Amino acid sequence: MSLFIDNAIAGWIHNAEQNGELKNNPFKGKKIDLDDYFRTPAEHRMAMKILKDANALPPAVEIMKEIDRKKEELELTEKLDLKLRLQKEIRTLELKKNLFLENQ
């Protein structure tokens, strides 16, 4: 990093220490878990970090959650026409999920 950036960061940390902003940090003394970070391929790390910070899920994960919801609904329903529709929707979502995962 450049000297300017290093000095700016050091200044922010120093100011936070002086103002007491770091005293009640809930993560103080805890080990930083970087396992997920290093499990993610290097070319996807920045994108995944941005999505995680924005509380947004990758499309494949959103589809997986939707599949789970549809499967739960399928188990609870007694109506044959609804079961058939849900089974079709689940197959469509599974195909969509597989296409997303295949293209990564």
C-alpha positions as YAML, in Angstrom:
chain: A
units: angstrom
residues:
- id: 1
  name: MET
  ca: [0.00, 0.00, 0.00]
- id: 2
  name: SER
  ca: [1.01, 3.54, -0.38]
- id: 3
  name: LEU
  ca: [2.40, 5.53, 2.51]
- id: 4
  name: PHE
  ca: [-0.59, 7.88, 2.30]
- id: 5
  name: ILE
  ca: [-3.07, 5.03, 2.81]
- id: 6
  name: ASP
  ca: [-0.99, 3.50, 5.62]
- id: 7
  name: ASN
  ca: [-0.88, 6.84, 7.42]
- id: 8
  name: ALA
  ca: [-4.61, 7.44, 6.92]
- id: 9
  name: ILE
  ca: [-5.48, 4.03, 8.38]
- id: 10
  name: ALA
  ca: [-3.11, 4.56, 11.31]
- id: 11
  name: GLY
  ca: [-4.75, 7.93, 11.94]
- id: 12
  name: TRP
  ca: [-8.25, 6.45, 11.95]
- id: 13
  name: ILE
  ca: [-7.20, 3.71, 14.36]
- id: 14
  name: HIS
  ca: [-5.47, 6.22, 16.63]
- id: 15
  name: ASN
  ca: [-8.56, 8.49, 16.66]
- id: 16
  name: ALA
  ca: [-10.83, 5.53, 17.42]
- id: 17
  name: GLU
  ca: [-8.60, 4.49, 20.32]
- id: 18
  name: GLN
  ca: [-8.57, 8.03, 21.69]
- id: 19
  name: ASN
  ca: [-12.37, 8.37, 21.42]
- id: 20
  name: GLY
  ca: [-12.96, 5.01, 23.09]
- id: 21
  name: GLU
  ca: [-14.72, 3.59, 20.03]
- id: 22
  name: LEU
  ca: [-12.73, 0.35, 20.24]
- id: 23
  name: LYS
  ca: [-13.42, -0.40, 23.92]
- id: 24
  name: ASN
  ca: [-16.80, -2.08, 23.44]
- id: 25
  name: ASN
  ca: [-15.91, -3.96, 20.27]
- id: 26
  name: PRO
  ca: [-17.79, -7.30, 20.42]
- id: 27
  name: PHE
  ca: [-15.02, -8.97, 18.40]
- id: 28
  name: LYS
  ca: [-12.17, -7.86, 20.70]
- id: 29
  name: GLY
  ca: [-9.95, -10.81, 21.58]
- id: 30
  name: LYS
  ca: [-11.74, -13.19, 19.21]
- id: 31
  name: LYS
  ca: [-9.98, -15.03, 16.44]
- id: 32
  name: ILE
  ca: [-10.94, -13.95, 12.93]
- id: 33
  name: ASP
  ca: [-12.39, -16.91, 11.02]
- id: 34
  name: LEU
  ca: [-10.99, -16.78, 7.49]
- id: 35
  name: ASP
  ca: [-11.82, -20.37, 6.50]
- id: 36
  name: ASP
  ca: [-14.74, -19.37, 4.24]
- id: 37
  name: TYR
  ca: [-12.61, -16.65, 2.69]
- id: 38
  name: PHE
  ca: [-9.84, -19.06, 1.69]
- id: 39
  name: ARG
  ca: [-12.28, -21.78, 0.59]
- id: 40
  name: THR
  ca: [-13.67, -19.35, -1.98]
- id: 41
  name: PRO
  ca: [-11.69, -19.37, -5.23]
- id: 42
  name: ALA
  ca: [-9.46, -16.29, -5.48]
- id: 43
  name: GLU
  ca: [-11.26, -14.95, -8.54]
- id: 44
  name: HIS
  ca: [-14.62, -14.97, -6.67]
- id: 45
  name: ARG
  ca: [-13.50, -13.60, -3.29]
- id: 46
  name: MET
  ca: [-14.15, -9.92, -3.89]
- id: 47
  name: ALA
  ca: [-17.58, -10.52, -5.43]
- id: 48
  name: MET
  ca: [-18.58, -12.86, -2.59]
- id: 49
  name: LYS
  ca: [-17.36, -10.35, 0.02]
- id: 50
  name: ILE
  ca: [-19.41, -7.57, -1.57]
- id: 51
  name: LEU
  ca: [-22.51, -9.80, -1.70]
- id: 52
  name: LYS
  ca: [-22.02, -10.89, 1.91]
- id: 53
  name: ASP
  ca: [-21.55, -7.31, 3.14]
- id: 54
  name: ALA
  ca: [-24.71, -6.29, 1.30]
- id: 55
  name: ASN
  ca: [-26.64, -9.21, 2.82]
- id: 56
  name: ALA
  ca: [-27.30, -10.49, -0.68]
- id: 57
  name: LEU
  ca: [-27.07, -14.13, -1.63]
- id: 58
  name: PRO
  ca: [-25.66, -15.49, -4.87]
- id: 59
  name: PRO
  ca: [-28.44, -16.53, -7.26]
- id: 60
  name: ALA
  ca: [-27.74, -20.26, -6.82]
- id: 61
  name: VAL
  ca: [-28.13, -20.00, -3.04]
- id: 62
  name: GLU
  ca: [-31.39, -18.07, -3.37]
- id: 63
  name: ILE
  ca: [-32.67, -20.79, -5.70]
- id: 64
  name: MET
  ca: [-31.64, -23.48, -3.18]
- id: 65
  name: LYS
  ca: [-33.66, -21.72, -0.49]
- id: 66
  name: GLU
  ca: [-36.65, -21.47, -2.82]
- id: 67
  name: ILE
  ca: [-36.36, -25.20, -3.58]
- id: 68
  name: ASP
  ca: [-36.39, -25.98, 0.14]
- id: 69
  name: ARG
  ca: [-39.50, -23.83, 0.63]
- id: 70
  name: LYS
  ca: [-41.28, -25.57, -2.26]
- id: 71
  name: LYS
  ca: [-40.35, -29.03, -0.90]
- id: 72
  name: GLU
  ca: [-41.74, -28.13, 2.52]
- id: 73
  name: GLU
  ca: [-44.94, -26.88, 0.90]
- id: 74
  name: LEU
  ca: [-45.13, -30.11, -1.13]
- id: 75
  name: GLU
  ca: [-44.88, -32.24, 2.01]
- id: 76
  name: LEU
  ca: [-47.68, -30.30, 3.69]
- id: 77
  name: THR
  ca: [-50.21, -30.27, 0.87]
- id: 78
  name: GLU
  ca: [-52.87, -32.90, 0.23]
- id: 79
  name: LYS
  ca: [-54.21, -31.51, -3.07]
- id: 80
  name: LEU
  ca: [-53.06, -33.51, -6.08]
- id: 81
  name: ASP
  ca: [-53.11, -30.59, -8.53]
- id: 82
  name: LEU
  ca: [-51.00, -28.47, -6.15]
- id: 83
  name: LYS
  ca: [-48.56, -31.36, -5.63]
- id: 84
  name: LEU
  ca: [-48.09, -31.74, -9.38]
- id: 85
  name: ARG
  ca: [-47.54, -27.99, -9.82]
- id: 86
  name: LEU
  ca: [-45.01, -27.89, -6.96]
- id: 87
  name: GLN
  ca: [-43.12, -30.90, -8.33]
- id: 88
  name: LYS
  ca: [-42.86, -29.17, -11.70]
- id: 89
  name: GLU
  ca: [-41.67, -25.93, -10.06]
- id: 90
  name: ILE
  ca: [-39.06, -27.84, -8.03]
- id: 91
  name: ARG
  ca: [-37.71, -29.58, -11.15]
- id: 92
  name: THR
  ca: [-37.50, -26.22, -12.93]
- id: 93
  name: LEU
  ca: [-35.67, -24.62, -10.00]
- id: 94
  name: GLU
  ca: [-33.27, -27.60, -9.74]
- id: 95
  name: LEU
  ca: [-32.41, -27.20, -13.41]
- id: 96
  name: LYS
  ca: [-31.90, -23.46, -13.00]
- id: 97
  name: LYS
  ca: [-29.67, -24.03, -9.94]
- id: 98
  name: ASN
  ca: [-27.58, -26.59, -11.81]
- id: 99
  name: LEU
  ca: [-27.09, -24.18, -14.70]
- id: 100
  name: PHE
  ca: [-25.90, -21.45, -12.30]
- id: 101
  name: LEU
  ca: [-23.47, -23.80, -10.57]
- id: 102
  name: GLU
  ca: [-22.19, -25.23, -13.85]
- id: 103
  name: ASN
  ca: [-21.31, -21.78, -15.19]
- id: 104
  name: GLN
  ca: [-19.23, -20.74, -12.20]
...
